[in-house]
Amino acid sequence: MNIVATMAAADPRGSRSMQLLGIPSTDIDAVWPLVEPMLAAACRRGRDKDAPEDVHRALKGGEMQLWLAWENAVVALAVTEIVLHSRKTCCRIRFCTGRDRRSWQPAIAAIERWAKANGCGAMELIARPGWSRFLRHHGYATTHFFCEKEL
């Protein structure tokens, strides 16, 4: 997964360049110190169903993919995985978090192109409510809500 997609990000102070970087599994250790704190916070928001070390292992093993929105530093990250359903292969966004959301949210289109090129027929994710407004304008439909209760 050697993907680099450059995208222009809207900025009230003028134009700037944001890159979406697909990080090869062989380079995970090199970027891990930059992404582990953000991923740890995302795991906590997900009620600790995943731990950073588990995601690290899956990224290094190629079972998941790491994407970085980069502008002189990590602005955001996404973690995807290819899911084989009985009748369709999907790209599932497992984590997506960062700062300055409007500058990198459009990069999801590059992940969609990568997914299609890698045999996926659909994208899937479970997102917090704020994402649904953005995704609705990009061809996504809200079909279910995922609710949890701690016992």
Helices and strands as residue ranges (DSSP letters): E 3-9, E 16-23, G 25-27, H 28-45, H 52-60, E 64-70, E 74-84, E 89-98, H 101-104, G 105-107, H 108-117, E 122-125, H 129-136
